[in-house]
């Protein structure tokens, strides 16, 4: 039963792990550098004393910001593409959700790369635009992915990992939406310190969203044959899946009935054997007791 895409030779779960690791390492490197430098005031900061991620990434750490943002974006896109090879989608609704997650994820990934290149110090308006593309694309991709895995988790209840993936994505999506709204409100009220703190939290929560794709890409894929059986199909001569004929369905029903009859016969035989063993034990006990009764009395020894 071949996997739709062999994860034994191709560990696809490594892709989102690389993306999440690159993003997490970058955030901590920038935060530690900023705190170790005494929380300096950057020229791009309008007011407040807490720097945004973009403020730190616009100066000495700009190469780090661009490099790791690009790595995060590329492997995030590769993770979304890997999902196409790992999961077999059976309905048009699932495929539309899948396509929506991919396209919106592409928008978010491109936005992240561009916002790191067009820094907030020299390209303030472009940076803000690409930041919006990044946050909007990621939130929309999370929404589509959450709906997709909610559908898969309900349809294929035997794959419990789909439910865990859905719950993880749903939790991250709700948190990200709430924090994004809070960030926008604080920005509009020019509460810079509070907005900067929320931005850092949003960035770290994004790490957990990337990690949910590790659950999706571990070796628990549905196979083409699994999907075919779920849809009443079988594998043809050339390996393609085709719908079963009426004769094949009739043979399957007869085979199922024959197996049930055999199971019943085996259960009856086991019951008969159990009664037989019980009678044998009772007989042996009666023989032993009769033997004890018919033994001759002991003869006294003559000294």
N, C-alpha and C positions, 0 to 999 in steps of 0.2 A: 504494500500500500504506500506508494511514493508520496512524499509531502509535496504540496504545491510549490514550495521553494525550500530546498534542503537547508535546514538551519544547523545541521551537524557539521557540514563543511563550510557553511557561510553563517557565522554568528551575527545575525542582523541586529541583535540587541545591543551590540557594541556601539552602533551608530548614535542612538540617543544618549548613551552613557558618555561618549566623547563630547557631545554637544553640551550636556549638563555639566560635565567636569570643567570644560573650558570656560563656561559662563561663571561657574561658582568660583573657580580659581581667580579669574579676572576681577570679580567683585571684591573678593577678600584682599587681593594684592593692592587694588586701588584704595580700599578703605584703610588698610593698615598703613600704607604709605602716607595717606592724608593725615591720619591721626599721629603718626610718628613725626611728621613735619610740623606738628603744632597747630594743625587746623588752619592753614594759611588762607588769606582772603584773595581769591583769584579775580583778575580784571573782568571776567565775564559775569561775576556775581553782582546783581543790582543792589541787594540789601540782604540783611540776615547774616548769620555767622556759620551756617551749615551749608556745605557745598553739595550741589547736585552731582550725580555720576558724570554728567556731561561736562561740568566745570573741571573736574579732576582729569577727565580724558581729553581735554582740549589743549593741554600744555605738555609737561614733561612725559606724562604717561600716554600721550597720543598714539605712539606706535603700538603699545600694549593694547589700548582700547580698540584700534582698528583691526589688529591681527586676531585677537580673541573673539571679537564680535563677528568677524568673517568666518572663523572656524565654527562658532556656535550656529550661525545661520546656515552654512553649507551642510553641516551634519544634521541640523533640524530638518532641512529639506530632504536630505537623503533618507531620514527616518520616515518621513511622510511617504516618500516614493517606495520605500521598502515595504510599507504596509500593503501596497498594491500587489506585491508578489507573495506576501505572507498569508493574506486572508482572501478567501474566495467569497465574493459578494453575490447573493442569490437573487436580489430584487433590484428593480430600478431605483427605488427609494434609497436603498443602501448605497448604490453607486453614485447617486446625486449628492448624498451627504459626504461621501468619500471625496468626490471631485471638489465640493465646496471647501472641505478642510484643506485640500491640497492647494487650491488657488489662493485662498485667504492666507494660508501659511506661507506661500510664496511672497505675497504682498508684505507680510510681516518680516520675513527674512531679508528681503531687499531693503525695506525701510530701516532695519537695524544696521545693515552695512553702510547705507548712505548717511544715516545720522552720525555714525562714527567718523566718516570721512569729512562731511560738512559740519565742522565743530561749531559749538555754540558761541565761540568767541569771534570768529570771522564771518560766519554764515548763520546768524541767529534765526532768521525767518525760515530758511531752508531746513535748518536743524529741527525747528519746531514742527514743520510740515512732515518731515520723515519720522519724527517721534510719534506723531499722530498715526501715520501709516503702520508703524511697528506695533503700537498698542492695539489699534483697531484690527489689524490683520491677525494678531495672535489671539485676541479675544474671540473673533469670529471663527477662527480655526478651532479653538477650544470648544465653542458651541457646536459646530458641526461634528467634531470628533465625539463629543459627549452624547449627542443624539444617535450617532451611528452605533456606538458601543452599547447604548441603552437598548437599541433594537436587536443587536446581536446577542446581548445577554439574555433577553427575553425569549428569543427564538431558539437558541442553542444552550439550554439550561445545563447540559452536561459539562460544558466548558466554564467552570467557575471562575477562571482567570478573567473572562470577559466581564463578569460582574465587578470584580475588583478593579479592573481598568476603568469601567464606567464610574464607579464610586469615586475613584481618585480624580478623574477628569472633572466630574461634576463638582467636587469640593473645591478644586483649584479654580474652576471657572467662576463659581460664586464669589470666592474670595477676591479674585482678580477684578471682577466687575465692580464689587463694592469699593475696593481700594482705588480703582481707576476713577470712579465717580468722585470719591473723596479728594483725589489728587487734582482733578479738574476744578472742583469747587474751591479748594485752597489756593490754586493758582489764580483763579479769577478774583479772589479777595486779596491777592498779593501777600498771602501769609507764607513767606518764603521758607522759613525754617520748618514749619509743619509739612509743607508740600515736599520739601527735600527729604524729610524723614519717611514720608509715605512712598516716595519714589524708590528709596532703598529697599523698603519692604516688598514693594511690587516686584522689583528685580530679583530678590531672593526667592519669592514665591514662584516666579517663572522657572526656577531650577526644578521645583517639584513637578511642574507640568511636563517638562522634558523627561523626567524620570518615569512618568507613567507610560511612556512609549517602550520602556524596557519590558514592562509586563506584556505589552502587545506583541513583542518580537521574540520572546523566549520560545523554545521549541514545543509549543502547544497548538500548532496550526491545525485548522480543518483541512483535510485533504480533498482532492477533487472527487475521490470515490465516496468519502463521507457526505459531501454535498450532493452527489448524485443519488445516494440512497435516501437522503432527506427529501429529495424532490421526486423520488420514484423513478430514477434513471439508473442505467448500468453502463459499464465501459464497453465500447465497441471494439471491433477487430483492430482498428488503427490507433486505439488508445483514447479516442474522443468519447465524451459522455453522450448517450442517446437515451431517448425515452423507451421504457420497457413496452414490449408488445403484449397483446392480450394473452397469448400462449405462455409467455414468460411469467406473467402475473398469476395465471392458473397453476403453473408448475410450482411457483413459490407458495401458493395457498396449500396445495397438496403436500408439499414438503413440510410445511409447518404443521399440518394435521398429522402427518406420519410421525413427526418427532414427538408431538404431544401424546400420541398413542403409545409410542415406545417408552416414554417416561412413565406413563400410567402402568404399563406392564412391568417395568422394572420396580416400581413401588410395590405392586402386588406381590412380586416374587420375593422382595425383601421382607414383606410382612409374613409370607408363608414360611420362609426360612427362619424367621424369628420365633414363630410358634413351634416349629419343628425342634429347634434347639432347646426350647423350654421343656417340651415333652421328654426329650432325651435325658435332660438333667433330672427330671422327676423320676424317670424309670430307674436311673442309676442309683438314686437315693433309696428307692424301694428295694432294689436288689441288695444293696449293702445292708439294709436293716434286716431283711429276711435271712441273710447269711449269718448275721450276728445271732439271730434267734435259733438257728439250727445247729450251732456249734455244739459238740458233745461236751458234757461237764468234765472238769479236770479230774484226773485220776490221782489218788493219794499215793505218794512214794512210800515203799516199804523199806524201812531201814533195817 
